[in-house]
Amino acid sequence: MDLHDRAVSDTEQNLISLTTVLADQADRALQAIELVQEAVIDEVRAAEITTPAAFDVHLTTRAMHESLRARTAALPQVNAVTVVDHTGKLRNFTRFWPIPDVNIADRDYFKALASNPALQRFISEPVQNRGNGTWTLYIARKISAPDGNFLGLVLGAVELQYFTGLYSQIAPQPDYVISMFRTDGVLLVRHPHWEGAIGRGYSTTGAALIAAQNRAGGVTRTVSPIDAQDRFVATRTLSNYPAILSVSRTTAAALAPWHRHAMVLGLSAGLLDLGLIGLLVLGFRQARGQEMLLRAEEQARSERDLRHQYARFGIALDNMAQGVCLFDSDDRLVVMNARYIELYAVPSDLRQPGTTLASIRAYLVACNGDRGPPWPNRESAWEMPAAFTWDLADGRAIAIKHVSNRDGWQCTHEDITDRRQSEAQILRMARHDTLTGLPNRAFLREHLETVLDQRISGSLTAALYLDLDGFKMVNDTLGHPDGDALLRQAAQRLQDCLRATDFVARLGGDEFAIVQSGIADPADAADLAARIGAMLQIPFTLQDQEIVVGTSIGIAVVDAEADTDSDTILRRADVALYQAKAAGRGTWRFFADDMDTAIQRRHRLGAELRRALAAGQFELHYQPLVAARARTLNGFEALLRWRHPEHGLISPATFIPLAEETGLIRPIGAWVLAQACHDAVDWPDALKVAVNLSSVQFVRGDLVNDVAQALMRSGLPASRLELEITESVLLQDNAETLRTLHRLQALGLRIAMDDFGTGYSSVSYLRRFPFDKLKIDQSFVRTLGRDAGSVAIVRAMVGLGKACNMGVVAEGVETLEQAAILEAEGCDEVQGFLFSRPLPLADLTSFLANPASAISSFHEARVDAKPQRDAA
């Protein structure tokens, strides 16, 4: 091989080695970002999110924000990780909280993932970040619902100056250019910087020409379309990303030593041609002396340049995070960098060029308890770089990559112990709830499948589904931070109730599930349910207040011989939970086959409820409010009824909880307010109308506006409207609730506390909130005349009302004796079947024509019917 060919070969080999190392480093840097993205996607899958609304609720939380920040804290290449919904709006962002109001629907990666169902990952063109203006590369990963619907995406933003800064330290000489291209030719990174080049597509760069011949990479010589320099170029395609790492240097700098040497030889030949024949010998001697002198100077200059170049290259190698070894074709060491020496404490005699590969391997094996790293053959590594992880005896994990080339081997070793621990943490986070630390739904299914597969004959397996009664009210009134604190306390109490072999998971919201394996009798599951019920009934302390929530539990039990899977047993427990809630909450129910029919009917009823308002199936019935002493009509309470086209009148006890659960109570409640005011405006001016408000309606939506609109559109004076709220609205002493009550009262209407005496803190509410009236619950009225204690309780309630300047009304009055006692104790108004059943609007005309007569005749009919009822 002549001097020119040797110079070219050495240049190409140096470029190939540096390209291989940097491509591997870029691969790892980008993969670290995708590990964070994958954890977010796994969490969405585990939570079984199916709708955009659920996506927003789950991912727009402070807990998710903190989780993302923790995952990216150790990744200097990451500018930010961002969660985006299906409309392009930011839902979480590692750099700021609260989340800025930004929409990125115009970005190329969003358009591509939103419009192409098959596309799962997109690497953007470099763009200037809208936050700080820096050039940024986005790796976008799609987030889809189980049915494939697009929910959003999670972005990893890489500031390209991270790579630019890295390459500026590594470039051995000023003429070196280190670049990264997308596989379509778009320039992503370039050192040194070239104005206007980033983000442009190039089809004639060395990287593009090599890719057209060999997608894996290679080496060529070409004129750069960017700086117009004739260059040697080496490339390597990243293993996991559509990007190409390119390292080049100018042919002028690479071949400068050879050019200088050739110039010396040409000068010598010219001297010979121009010399006189007579001076040939002398000239020849002088020329030879001059040539020898020039050769010596050139050799010294070349050696200085080479030493300088190798020194720069050595500095770059020694500053790399990976350990690197280069071996020649005879398996002898060419170079070993400082990081490799540090990784294995390599002694000085094994660091020298020329050391055999066998000697280094023997040392590594001896240091690791006779366990050496695997070593692929050169042929397979040339076709595909070999990569594997070597677990050391001291607990470290080393990622190793072997790449073969024409002149030998290159080995890259990287300590990934911290990364592996981070990956394990990410994996744990994908299987655990970030708020409570409990296993999540995905882990629950995995565990239950294992339990079902390993059942022992004669044993039983139980699944318990539970949620917290009243949790939504706590969340809405005290706020999400306190709701989260309550969930954490509840999770700890659940764990305290369990055996070591039991398994508890949080499914989302306030829902939990427990798996009991190897129990002998269903009574064991009932005992656990009783313990949980008692434990969760103990008040929780939030903001120095005691909060009582309770729980409802559904239980499904299967024996070892039953042919069932995890989804079936969990669905049965969920069905049993619905039955427990329907039974009045605060209890548990075992699954029975007939529950399936009931729950399916409930689901159908929920769907029909959504159509009922638009179909005009709701109507109001009115029950008279009667002055206790004068027996005159004071007004009516509006009571909602649902006239189903197939099932007739459906009890409010059936559909009101369903409406509250689905959120339909808000539009239904607004309709009730508007209709009641519309109907009452035609009554005599002295009569009022009372309307019940749901607790859900009270804390969500714009209740004050609904009331104001109903009054304005109907023309009903506010003084004739009375709003009744239950104690559930006042579960917490919440400032927003208090403000809403004051705003309602400022409209000129009256506010009554309904069902007084049935809550935990009824008396304290009379002092804190501006009630105009309290209604004694019918449970206290029902026993009047039969239980002396009931009279004392009613007397105390009336006394409280009077002391607070409130009117007092008693509901559920069915006998004259009850009415007489209530009148004697000072009750202002009475209401119940003794005076009238609730009447449809059509029947009010005749009632209002002579209300005194109607009231009298109705309670006389009730008295006449009493002996017959007693006889029956």
Secondary structure by P-SEA (a helix, b strand, c coil): ccaaaaaaaaaaaaaaaaaaaaaaaaaaaaaaaaaaaaaaaaaaaaaccccaaaaaaacccaaaaaaaaaaacccccccbbbbbcccccccccccccccccccccccaaaaaaaccccccccccccccccccccccccbbbbbbccccccccbbbbbbcaaaaaaaaaaccccccccccccccccccccccccccccccccccccaaaaaaacccccbbbbbbbcccccccbbbbbccccccbbbbbbbbccccaaaaaaaaaaaaaaaaaaaaccccaaaaaaaaaaaaaaaaaaaaaaaaaaaaaaaaaaaaaaaaaccbbbbbbccccccccccaaaaaacccccccccccccaaaaaaaaaaaccccccccccaaaaaabbbbbbbbcccbbbbbbbbbbccccbbbbbbbaaaaaaaaaaaaaaaacccccccccaaaaaaaaaaaaaaccccbbbbbbbbbbcaaaaaaaaccaaaaaaaaaaaaaaaaaaccccbbbbbccccbbbbbbcccccaaaaaaaaaaaaaaaacccccccbbbbbbbbbbbbbbcccccccaaaaaaaaaaaaaaaaaaccccccccccaaaaaaaaaaaaaaaaaaccccccbbbbbbbbbccccccccbbbbbbbbbccccccccccccaaaaaaacaaaaaaaaaaaaaaaaaccccccbbbbbbbcaaaaacccaaaaaaaaaaaaccccccbbbbbcccccccccaaaaaaaaaaaaabbbbbbccccccccaaaaaaccccccccccccccccccccaaaaaaaaaaaaaaaaacbbbbbcccccaaaaaaaaaacccccccccccccccccccccccccaaaaaaaaaaaaaaaaaaaaac
